[in-house]
Amino acid sequence: MGSMFEIDPILSKLFETAKEIIDHDDPGHDLAHALRVVSNALKLKTEETPPHLAVAAALLHDSVNVPKNSPERKNSAFICAQKAREILGGLQWKKEDVEAVAIAIEDHSFSRGVTPRTELGKILQDADRLEAIGAIGIMRVFSTGAKMNSKYFHPTDPWAKSRSLDDIKFSIDHFFTKLLKLESSFQTENGKKLAHSRTQYMRGFLDQVRSEIDSSL
């Protein structure tokens, strides 16, 4: 993928700009994350999807990192979409391409709970959600939890049999409040297949956790 940015002057300029902006210290939303989403988007796109737009939407979808526990979290997609408009406009991209990327970014967010209006939006949403599940998804759950001072799980009721789920306090709860539900939301055919495989991996991980901690309670 690196060669793509090297040989394409348009994408090269975009990548250099993105490197300056996406300097978050959160490993779940840093430049490496954005590049993995780019890779996912290129795997999921159709022949009708312009590669430049898929790359731009994926690269800039988290251009502004709004923390999960911030009151502005619900507006993060709009904040990032506006940032994408500024970046691509400054790089002299066509107005219709700028708007296509911005709309895709607006629609991809889980917190908005919407079905993307465009094919590009569906590709971006699936590409980003693939990052949230599977092995990388598991790593992201616990790195995010550590940043928010969450515990791994409730000390006496880890599976929330007698309490409400709370994924701010307990990282393991996030699998049940969100991650295991994501598979049913995928829009693209390839995305659905990959989501099923990664969800099964997470279920296996939770089964292993259950076998280890339940015996100690």
Phi, psi and omega in degrees: 000329179301321180296331178300316179288333182283321186268344181256111184297327180293312180289331178298315179295320179296317181296318179297321178293317181298321180299326181284332186266317184272077182245026182298146177270001177278115183296344178276351182219028181267188182296323179298321175299313180301320180290326176293323177292323174302313179300317178298315182298321180291331176286328186267340186294154176268172179296336181279348182275119177299123182304323181301321182287320178298317180294314182297315181297317181291319183293327187255004187295335178240037185296337173238119183270107177262116183306149183302325183265014178277143177296343179272000184304321183294341180257008188299323181296320179291323178297315180291325178296319179294322177297321178297320177300317180295315183295308183291325175297320179292337178267008176066034174287156178299143183301321181292328177287320177301314183291324178298317178293316182297318180296319178299318180293319178302321188272346190282340189297136176295319186295335179285332177065034181245155171275125182307143182285338187233163176297321178299320178296321178295318179297314180296316181300314179294318182298319180288321181290334174298329178291337185273349184235171183078199184297315179294323177301319178298316178299320182293323179304312187278333175288322176293318179299319179297322181293330180263009181061034177281152170276159179299314181200163178297134187295331182241345179222067186297335185255017173055047178283331183230025179210168176276145176296141180214094184277003170277320180275328187228118185298321183299333180296335183296332177298324185270331177282334186218302197297319181288346179270345188295327185308320183288350184263357184289145188255327185265153183296312179296324178298318180298319180294314180294322180296320180297314180299316182288328178292321177297323178298317180295321178297321176297320177298315181294325176298320179293317176301315181300317181295330182277319186269331182293328181288344182260355182273000000 
